[in-house]
């Protein structure tokens, strides 16, 4: 008798291993997130310092310490979260993955896309970044690819729009 083979481990979040070439988002997105965290921490620290100066007491220092610890923790998580983002263009669909603790994989067929947005807030623009947002017929779809250089965002938008129009004609 032959020995039973070991079960094959399948990762639902890694479709068709070896056939998908993931493209990362720009590492400059980390800086954008870190600036947002720093502003948030500065506002909270300012409020705590004002409270200490007005009311007094040493427990305000505990709050300041907690804000600093939380800000450092958020900075570490933000850096890792940006590195978790990726996208892959395939023949019939676009794959978008992100998430650390809860990992997400969105597969968006080109034929299901209704329109594609490219947005960039003031901080993103300052760092030369943009976000591509995909809108599909499904209301729950929230596929987006943040942290792209504007030329790559425009290229992706144009390609997705063209492929969406081509695929939709066949329906």
Residue frames as a rotation matrix with the C-alpha (Angstrom) as fourth column:
UNK 1
0.579 0.815 0.000 0.00
0.815 -0.579 0.000 0.00
0.000 0.000 -1.000 0.00
UNK 2
-0.295 -0.649 0.702 1.14
0.584 -0.704 -0.405 3.47
0.757 0.290 0.586 -0.73
UNK 3
-0.562 0.029 -0.826 1.30
0.752 -0.397 -0.526 6.12
-0.343 -0.918 0.201 1.95
UNK 4
0.577 0.790 0.206 -1.31
0.814 -0.537 -0.220 8.87
-0.064 0.295 -0.953 1.80
UNK 5
-0.317 -0.687 0.654 0.09
0.711 -0.629 -0.315 12.12
0.628 0.365 0.688 0.49
UNK 6
-0.652 0.026 -0.758 0.17
0.604 -0.587 -0.539 15.19
-0.458 -0.809 0.367 2.65
UNK 7
0.454 0.877 0.158 -2.78
0.829 -0.351 -0.436 17.53
-0.327 0.329 -0.886 2.08
UNK 8
-0.390 -0.520 0.760 -2.04
0.785 -0.620 -0.022 20.51
0.482 0.588 0.650 -0.12
UNK 9
-0.225 0.258 -0.940 -2.23
0.688 -0.641 -0.341 23.81
-0.690 -0.723 -0.033 1.72
UNK 10
-0.180 0.281 0.943 -4.26
0.844 -0.448 0.294 26.37
0.505 0.849 -0.157 -0.20
UNK 11
-0.679 -0.040 -0.733 -4.25
0.471 -0.790 -0.393 30.07
-0.563 -0.612 0.555 0.66
UNK 12
0.235 0.893 0.384 -7.55
0.931 -0.093 -0.354 31.65
-0.280 0.441 -0.853 -0.38
UNK 13
0.772 0.045 -0.634 -5.86
0.049 -0.999 -0.011 35.05
-0.634 -0.023 -0.773 -0.45
UNK 14
-0.301 -0.878 -0.373 -3.14
-0.550 -0.160 0.820 33.98
-0.779 0.452 -0.434 -2.88
UNK 15
0.689 0.691 0.220 -5.00
-0.218 0.487 -0.846 32.97
-0.692 0.534 0.486 -6.06
UNK 16
0.962 -0.247 0.118 -3.18
0.216 0.421 -0.881 31.02
0.168 0.873 0.458 -8.71
UNK 17
0.616 -0.770 -0.163 0.24
-0.092 -0.276 0.957 31.09
-0.782 -0.575 -0.241 -7.04
UNK 18
-0.308 -0.880 0.362 3.07
0.425 0.214 0.880 31.82
-0.851 0.425 0.308 -9.40
UNK 19
-0.221 0.275 0.936 0.81
0.969 -0.045 0.242 33.33
0.109 0.960 -0.257 -12.06
UNK 20
0.825 0.550 0.133 0.16
0.515 -0.827 0.224 36.70
0.233 -0.117 -0.965 -10.39
UNK 21
-0.369 -0.920 0.130 2.76
0.800 -0.385 -0.459 39.45
0.473 -0.066 0.879 -10.46
UNK 22
0.568 0.599 -0.564 1.93
0.817 -0.493 0.300 41.83
-0.098 -0.631 -0.769 -7.63
UNK 23
-0.174 -0.548 0.818 2.83
0.477 -0.774 -0.416 45.50
0.862 0.318 0.396 -7.99
UNK 24
-0.255 0.052 -0.966 3.40
0.955 -0.146 -0.260 47.41
-0.155 -0.988 -0.012 -4.74
UNK 25
0.835 0.454 0.312 2.22
0.470 -0.882 0.026 50.92
0.287 0.125 -0.950 -3.99
UNK 26
0.160 -0.812 0.562 4.73
0.030 -0.565 -0.825 53.72
0.987 0.149 -0.066 -3.44
UNK 27
-0.122 -0.300 -0.946 6.58
0.930 0.298 -0.215 53.76
0.346 -0.906 0.243 -0.13
UNK 28
-0.888 -0.143 0.437 5.94
0.059 -0.978 -0.200 57.53
0.456 -0.152 0.877 -0.02
UNK 29
0.134 0.990 0.032 2.43
-0.101 -0.019 0.995 56.61
0.986 -0.136 0.098 1.14
UNK 30
0.113 -0.186 -0.976 4.04
0.909 0.417 0.026 55.69
0.402 -0.890 0.216 4.48
UNK 31
-0.864 -0.495 -0.096 5.16
0.495 -0.800 -0.340 59.30
0.091 -0.341 0.936 4.91
UNK 32
-0.496 0.770 0.403 1.65
-0.307 -0.589 0.748 60.56
0.812 0.247 0.528 4.14
UNK 33
0.439 0.669 -0.600 0.23
0.317 0.510 0.800 58.26
0.841 -0.541 0.012 6.82
UNK 34
-0.193 -0.601 -0.776 2.95
0.959 0.052 -0.278 59.23
0.207 -0.798 0.566 9.31
UNK 35
-0.914 -0.082 0.398 2.17
0.067 -0.996 -0.052 62.93
0.401 -0.020 0.916 8.83
UNK 36
0.008 0.994 0.112 -1.51
-0.286 -0.105 0.952 62.24
0.958 -0.040 0.283 9.51
UNK 37
0.420 0.083 -0.904 -0.61
0.703 0.601 0.381 60.33
0.575 -0.795 0.194 12.68
UNK 38
-0.620 -0.730 -0.286 1.75
0.763 -0.476 -0.438 63.12
0.184 -0.490 0.852 13.81
UNK 39
-0.670 0.451 0.590 -0.96
-0.265 -0.887 0.378 65.77
0.694 0.097 0.713 13.32
UNK 40
0.398 0.850 -0.345 -3.46
0.009 0.372 0.928 63.64
0.917 -0.372 0.140 15.24
UNK 41
0.173 -0.419 -0.891 -0.96
0.923 0.385 -0.002 63.13
0.344 -0.822 0.453 18.09
UNK 42
-0.824 -0.526 0.211 -0.02
0.449 -0.832 -0.325 66.84
0.347 -0.173 0.922 18.17
UNK 43
-0.242 0.825 0.511 -3.67
-0.366 -0.565 0.740 67.89
0.899 -0.008 0.438 18.50
UNK 44
0.636 0.493 -0.594 -4.27
0.297 0.554 0.778 65.44
0.712 -0.671 0.206 21.34
UNK 45
-0.155 -0.777 -0.610 -1.03
0.957 0.035 -0.288 66.38
0.245 -0.629 0.738 23.08
UNK 46
-0.768 -0.078 0.636 -1.92
0.088 -0.996 -0.016 70.07
0.635 0.043 0.771 22.75
UNK 47
0.249 0.945 0.214 -5.26
-0.302 -0.134 0.944 69.42
0.920 -0.299 0.251 24.42
UNK 48
0.593 -0.073 -0.802 -3.64
0.654 0.625 0.427 67.43
0.470 -0.777 0.418 27.22
UNK 49
-0.550 -0.829 -0.102 -0.98
0.771 -0.457 -0.444 70.10
0.322 -0.323 0.890 27.79
UNK 50
-0.502 0.459 0.732 -3.68
-0.257 -0.888 0.381 72.78
0.826 0.003 0.564 27.89
UNK 51
0.592 0.752 -0.288 -5.64
0.003 0.356 0.934 70.68
0.806 -0.554 0.209 30.39
UNK 52
0.180 -0.622 -0.762 -2.55
0.929 0.363 -0.077 70.29
0.324 -0.694 0.643 32.56
UNK 53
-0.782 -0.530 0.328 -1.83
0.436 -0.841 -0.320 74.01
0.445 -0.107 0.889 32.50
UNK 54
-0.252 0.785 0.566 -5.43
-0.420 -0.616 0.667 74.95
0.872 -0.070 0.484 33.31
UNK 55
0.741 0.667 -0.078 -6.36
-0.283 0.416 0.864 72.26
0.609 -0.618 0.497 35.84
UNK 56
-0.126 -0.853 0.506 -2.99
-0.976 0.014 -0.218 70.93
0.179 -0.521 -0.835 36.99
UNK 57
0.632 0.298 0.716 -2.33
-0.529 0.841 0.116 67.46
-0.567 -0.452 0.689 38.29
UNK 58
-0.400 -0.917 0.016 0.03
-0.680 0.308 0.666 64.72
-0.615 0.255 -0.746 37.26
UNK 59
-0.021 0.431 0.902 -2.48
0.268 0.872 -0.410 62.38
-0.963 0.233 -0.134 35.61
UNK 60
0.799 0.251 -0.546 -2.30
-0.393 -0.468 -0.792 64.52
-0.454 0.847 -0.275 32.44
UNK 61
-0.148 -0.947 -0.285 1.21
-0.946 0.051 0.319 63.15
-0.288 0.317 -0.904 31.95
UNK 62
-0.474 0.075 0.877 -0.21
0.008 0.997 -0.081 59.62
-0.881 -0.031 -0.473 31.84
UNK 63
0.631 0.765 0.129 -2.53
0.217 -0.015 -0.976 60.73
-0.745 0.644 -0.176 29.04
UNK 64
0.558 -0.509 -0.655 0.38
-0.792 -0.562 -0.238 62.30
-0.247 0.652 -0.717 27.16
UNK 65
-0.525 -0.772 0.358 2.39
-0.654 0.635 0.411 59.12
-0.545 -0.019 -0.838 27.51
UNK 66
-0.091 0.589 0.803 -0.54
0.291 0.787 -0.544 57.06
-0.952 0.184 -0.243 26.27
UNK 67
0.841 0.384 -0.382 -0.92
-0.196 -0.443 -0.875 59.33
-0.505 0.810 -0.297 23.22
UNK 68
0.115 -0.889 -0.443 2.78
-0.971 -0.195 0.138 58.97
-0.209 0.414 -0.886 22.41
UNK 69
-0.614 -0.300 0.730 2.70
-0.270 0.949 0.163 55.18
-0.742 -0.097 -0.664 22.79
UNK 70
0.313 0.826 0.468 -0.40
0.339 0.364 -0.868 54.96
-0.887 0.430 -0.166 20.63
UNK 71
0.745 -0.078 -0.663 1.15
-0.556 -0.621 -0.552 57.23
-0.369 0.780 -0.506 17.99
UNK 72
-0.362 -0.929 -0.081 4.30
-0.867 0.303 0.396 55.07
-0.343 0.213 -0.915 17.81
UNK 73
-0.456 0.268 0.849 2.18
0.115 0.963 -0.243 51.90
-0.883 -0.013 -0.470 17.58
UNK 74
0.655 0.755 -0.025 0.04
0.133 -0.148 -0.980 53.45
-0.744 0.639 -0.197 14.80
UNK 75
0.372 -0.601 -0.707 3.19
-0.871 -0.490 -0.040 54.50
-0.323 0.631 -0.706 12.93
UNK 76
-0.679 -0.630 0.376 4.54
-0.496 0.772 0.397 50.94
-0.541 0.083 -0.837 12.96
UNK 77
-0.144 0.727 0.671 1.18
0.411 0.661 -0.628 49.52
-0.900 0.185 -0.393 11.87
UNK 78
0.709 0.421 -0.566 0.81
-0.256 -0.595 -0.762 52.16
-0.657 0.685 -0.314 9.13
UNK 79
-0.126 -0.844 -0.520 4.22
-0.933 -0.077 0.352 51.33
-0.338 0.530 -0.778 7.67
UNK 80
-0.809 -0.153 0.568 3.41
-0.076 0.985 0.156 47.62
-0.583 0.083 -0.808 7.59
UNK 81
0.157 0.963 0.221 -0.09
0.318 0.163 -0.934 48.25
-0.935 0.217 -0.281 6.20
UNK 82
0.491 -0.034 -0.871 1.26
-0.699 -0.612 -0.370 50.26
-0.520 0.790 -0.324 3.27
UNK 83
-0.578 -0.789 -0.209 3.66
-0.778 0.456 0.432 47.44
-0.245 0.412 -0.878 2.42
UNK 84
-0.556 0.444 0.703 0.72
0.174 0.889 -0.424 45.01
-0.813 -0.114 -0.571 2.40
UNK 85
0.459 0.747 -0.482 -1.03
-0.337 -0.355 -0.872 46.88
-0.822 0.562 0.088 -0.46
UNK 86
-0.751 -0.654 0.089 -0.59
-0.113 0.260 0.959 45.45
-0.650 0.710 -0.269 -3.93
UNK 87
0.424 0.871 -0.248 -2.37
-0.495 -0.006 -0.869 45.12
-0.758 0.492 0.429 -7.23
UNK 88
-0.667 -0.568 0.482 -2.09
0.079 0.589 0.804 42.90
-0.741 0.574 -0.348 -10.26
UNK 89
0.056 0.633 -0.772 -3.46
-0.872 -0.346 -0.346 43.42
-0.486 0.692 0.533 -13.75
UNK 90
-0.547 -0.158 0.822 -4.57
0.149 0.948 0.281 40.28
-0.824 0.276 -0.495 -15.52
UNK 91
-0.954 0.126 0.273 -6.31
0.278 0.025 0.960 39.60
0.114 0.992 -0.059 -18.83
UNK 92
-0.255 0.960 0.112 -9.88
0.484 0.027 0.875 39.71
0.837 0.277 -0.472 -17.51
UNK 93
0.794 0.574 -0.197 -9.67
0.432 -0.305 0.849 41.28
0.427 -0.760 -0.490 -14.07
UNK 94
-0.056 -0.747 0.662 -7.76
-0.370 -0.601 -0.709 43.40
0.928 -0.284 -0.242 -11.61
UNK 95
0.369 0.077 -0.926 -6.64
0.724 0.601 0.339 41.98
0.583 -0.796 0.166 -8.26
UNK 96
0.025 -0.337 0.941 -6.22
-0.458 -0.840 -0.289 44.27
0.888 -0.424 -0.176 -5.25
UNK 97
0.335 0.038 -0.941 -4.90
0.680 0.681 0.270 43.04
0.652 -0.731 0.203 -1.90
UNK 98
-0.266 -0.424 0.866 -4.37
-0.400 -0.768 -0.500 44.80
0.877 -0.480 0.035 1.43
UNK 99
0.725 0.583 0.366 -4.61
-0.513 0.103 0.852 44.31
0.459 -0.806 0.373 5.15
UNK 100
-0.450 -0.880 0.151 -2.47
-0.716 0.255 -0.650 42.99
0.534 -0.400 -0.745 7.98
UNK 101
-0.739 0.233 0.632 -4.65
-0.440 0.543 -0.715 41.35
-0.510 -0.806 -0.299 10.58
UNK 102
0.289 0.837 0.465 -7.64
0.200 0.422 -0.884 40.99
-0.936 0.349 -0.046 8.29
UNK 103
-0.772 -0.628 -0.099 -6.35
-0.014 -0.139 0.990 40.44
-0.636 0.766 0.098 4.77
UNK 104
0.378 0.904 -0.198 -8.52
-0.169 -0.143 -0.975 41.43
-0.910 0.402 0.099 1.82
UNK 105
-0.826 -0.488 0.281 -8.38
0.206 0.203 0.957 40.28
-0.524 0.849 -0.067 -1.78
UNK 106
0.240 0.887 -0.395 -10.67
-0.249 -0.337 -0.908 41.97
-0.938 0.316 0.140 -4.29
UNK 107
-0.719 -0.327 0.613 -11.03
0.489 0.389 0.781 40.55
-0.494 0.861 -0.119 -7.77
UNK 108
0.043 0.710 -0.703 -12.67
-0.209 -0.682 -0.701 43.10
-0.977 0.177 0.119 -10.05
UNK 109
-0.091 -0.015 0.996 -13.65
0.864 0.496 0.087 41.85
-0.496 0.868 -0.032 -13.53
UNK 110
-0.923 -0.328 -0.200 -13.09
0.185 -0.836 0.517 44.55
-0.337 0.441 0.832 -16.13
UNK 111
-0.640 0.731 0.236 -16.59
0.363 0.016 0.932 43.97
0.678 0.682 -0.276 -17.54
UNK 112
0.175 0.743 -0.646 -18.16
0.947 0.053 0.318 44.85
0.270 -0.667 -0.694 -14.15
UNK 113
-0.604 -0.478 -0.638 -16.47
0.655 -0.753 -0.057 48.25
-0.453 -0.452 0.768 -13.86
UNK 114
0.536 0.820 0.203 -18.75
0.825 -0.457 -0.333 51.22
-0.180 0.346 -0.921 -14.34
UNK 115
0.769 -0.386 0.509 -16.20
-0.049 -0.830 -0.555 53.99
0.637 0.402 -0.658 -13.91
UNK 116
0.220 -0.818 -0.532 -12.75
0.946 0.312 -0.090 54.67
0.240 -0.483 0.842 -12.48
UNK 117
0.975 0.081 0.207 -11.80
0.018 -0.958 0.288 57.70
0.221 -0.277 -0.935 -10.35
UNK 118
-0.075 -0.980 -0.186 -8.36
0.806 0.050 -0.589 59.13
0.586 -0.195 0.786 -9.72
UNK 119
0.892 0.377 0.251 -8.18
0.138 -0.754 0.642 61.30
0.431 -0.538 -0.724 -6.62
UNK 120
-0.190 -0.941 -0.281 -5.38
0.781 0.029 -0.624 63.05
0.595 -0.338 0.729 -4.75
UNK 121
0.820 0.428 -0.381 -5.77
0.572 -0.585 0.575 65.09
0.024 -0.689 -0.724 -1.60
UNK 122
0.851 -0.476 0.222 -3.43
-0.423 -0.872 -0.247 67.97
0.311 0.116 -0.943 -0.77
UNK 123
0.352 -0.746 0.564 -1.01
-0.665 0.225 0.712 65.81
-0.659 -0.626 -0.417 1.21
UNK 124
0.437 -0.141 0.888 -0.98
0.486 0.868 -0.102 63.12
-0.756 0.477 0.448 -1.49
UNK 125
0.912 -0.073 0.405 -0.32
0.334 -0.442 -0.833 65.75
0.239 0.894 -0.378 -4.16
UNK 126
0.709 -0.677 0.198 2.55
-0.701 -0.646 0.302 67.19
-0.077 -0.353 -0.933 -2.10
UNK 127
-0.050 -0.734 0.677 4.21
-0.473 0.615 0.631 63.77
-0.880 -0.289 -0.378 -2.19
UNK 128
-0.464 -0.146 -0.874 3.32
-0.886 0.049 0.462 63.03
-0.025 0.988 -0.152 -5.82
UNK 129
-0.953 0.195 0.233 0.72
0.155 0.971 -0.180 60.35
-0.261 -0.135 -0.956 -5.13
UNK 130
-0.405 0.889 -0.213 -2.80
-0.883 -0.320 0.344 59.54
0.237 0.327 0.915 -6.28
UNK 131
-0.617 0.323 0.718 -5.50
-0.201 0.817 -0.540 56.95
-0.761 -0.478 -0.439 -5.55
UNK 132
-0.745 0.429 -0.511 -7.35
-0.484 0.180 0.857 54.94
0.459 0.885 0.074 -8.19
UNK 133
-0.550 0.674 0.494 -10.90
-0.421 0.287 -0.861 54.08
-0.721 -0.681 0.126 -7.07
UNK 134
-0.949 0.244 -0.197 -12.87
-0.044 0.517 0.855 51.43
0.311 0.820 -0.481 -8.96
UNK 135
-0.401 0.896 0.189 -16.66
-0.701 -0.167 -0.694 51.61
-0.590 -0.411 0.695 -9.06
UNK 136
-0.990 0.080 -0.119 -18.56
-0.007 0.803 0.596 48.50
0.143 0.591 -0.794 -10.06
UNK 137
-0.233 0.970 -0.067 -22.15
-0.287 -0.003 0.958 47.38
0.929 0.242 0.279 -10.31
UNK 138
0.116 0.220 -0.969 -21.82
0.776 0.588 0.226 45.88
0.620 -0.778 -0.102 -6.82
UNK 139
0.707 0.243 0.664 -22.60
-0.116 -0.886 0.448 48.46
0.698 -0.394 -0.598 -4.16
UNK 140
0.948 -0.316 0.034 -20.26
0.036 0.211 0.977 46.79
-0.315 -0.925 0.212 -1.67
UNK 141
0.461 -0.827 0.322 -17.22
0.847 0.302 -0.437 47.00
0.265 0.474 0.840 -3.93
UNK 142
0.950 -0.216 -0.226 -14.57
-0.096 -0.890 0.446 49.30
-0.297 -0.402 -0.866 -2.54
UNK 143
0.428 -0.839 0.337 -11.57
0.877 0.475 0.070 48.34
-0.219 0.266 0.939 -4.61
UNK 144
0.972 -0.235 0.025 -9.02
-0.222 -0.944 -0.246 51.11
0.082 0.234 -0.969 -4.60
UNK 145
0.388 -0.920 -0.058 -5.31
0.891 0.391 -0.230 51.37
0.234 0.037 0.971 -5.14
UNK 146
0.986 -0.048 -0.161 -3.74
0.014 -0.932 0.363 54.19
-0.168 -0.360 -0.918 -3.10
UNK 147
0.443 -0.893 -0.081 -0.20
-0.162 -0.169 0.972 55.52
-0.882 -0.417 -0.220 -3.26
UNK 148
0.351 -0.313 0.882 0.40
0.881 0.431 -0.198 55.50
-0.318 0.846 0.427 -7.00
UNK 149
-0.700 -0.550 -0.456 2.50
0.280 -0.798 0.533 58.08
-0.657 0.246 0.713 -8.83
UNK 150
0.030 0.818 -0.575 0.16
-0.385 -0.521 -0.762 60.29
-0.923 0.244 0.299 -10.92
UNK 151
-0.294 -0.162 -0.942 1.45
-0.956 0.040 0.291 58.94
-0.009 0.986 -0.167 -14.25
UNK 152
-0.985 -0.033 -0.171 0.89
-0.031 0.999 -0.013 55.33
0.172 -0.008 -0.985 -13.11
UNK 153
-0.501 0.862 -0.075 -2.57
0.204 0.033 -0.978 56.26
-0.841 -0.506 -0.193 -11.77
UNK 154
0.037 0.488 -0.872 -3.47
-0.772 -0.540 -0.336 57.83
-0.635 0.685 0.357 -15.13
UNK 155
-0.640 -0.341 -0.688 -2.12
-0.721 0.575 0.386 54.84
0.264 0.744 -0.614 -17.03
UNK 156
-0.953 0.299 0.047 -4.07
0.247 0.858 -0.451 52.42
-0.176 -0.418 -0.891 -14.83
UNK 157
-0.238 0.906 -0.350 -7.25
-0.119 -0.385 -0.915 54.52
-0.964 -0.176 0.200 -15.11
UNK 158
-0.064 0.173 -0.983 -6.99
-0.956 -0.294 0.011 54.66
-0.287 0.940 0.184 -18.91
UNK 159
-0.830 -0.300 -0.470 -6.22
-0.445 0.865 0.234 50.94
0.337 0.403 -0.851 -19.20
UNK 160
-0.825 0.559 0.083 -9.04
0.314 0.576 -0.755 49.91
-0.470 -0.597 -0.651 -16.89
UNK 161
-0.078 0.813 -0.577 -11.50
-0.422 -0.552 -0.720 52.20
-0.903 0.187 0.386 -18.67
UNK 162
-0.258 -0.082 -0.963 -10.52
-0.965 0.072 0.253 50.85
0.048 0.994 -0.097 -22.09
UNK 163
-0.949 -0.119 -0.291 -10.67
-0.118 0.993 -0.020 47.23
0.291 0.016 -0.956 -20.93
UNK 164
-0.633 0.774 -0.004 -13.99
0.150 0.117 -0.982 47.85
-0.760 -0.622 -0.190 -19.19
UNK 165
0.013 0.631 -0.776 -15.49
-0.768 -0.490 -0.412 49.30
-0.640 0.601 0.479 -22.36
UNK 166
-0.512 -0.289 -0.809 -14.16
-0.790 0.527 0.312 46.43
0.336 0.799 -0.499 -24.48
UNK 167
-0.988 0.115 -0.105 -15.49
0.147 0.914 -0.379 43.77
0.053 -0.389 -0.920 -22.10
UNK 168
-0.475 0.861 -0.180 -18.86
-0.068 -0.240 -0.968 45.51
-0.877 -0.448 0.173 -21.62
UNK 169
-0.319 0.336 -0.886 -19.52
-0.928 -0.302 0.220 45.56
-0.193 0.892 0.408 -25.38
UNK 170
-0.783 -0.064 -0.619 -19.67
-0.311 0.902 0.299 41.78
0.539 0.427 -0.726 -25.36
UNK 171
-0.883 0.465 0.069 -22.46
0.116 0.357 -0.927 41.68
-0.456 -0.810 -0.369 -22.78
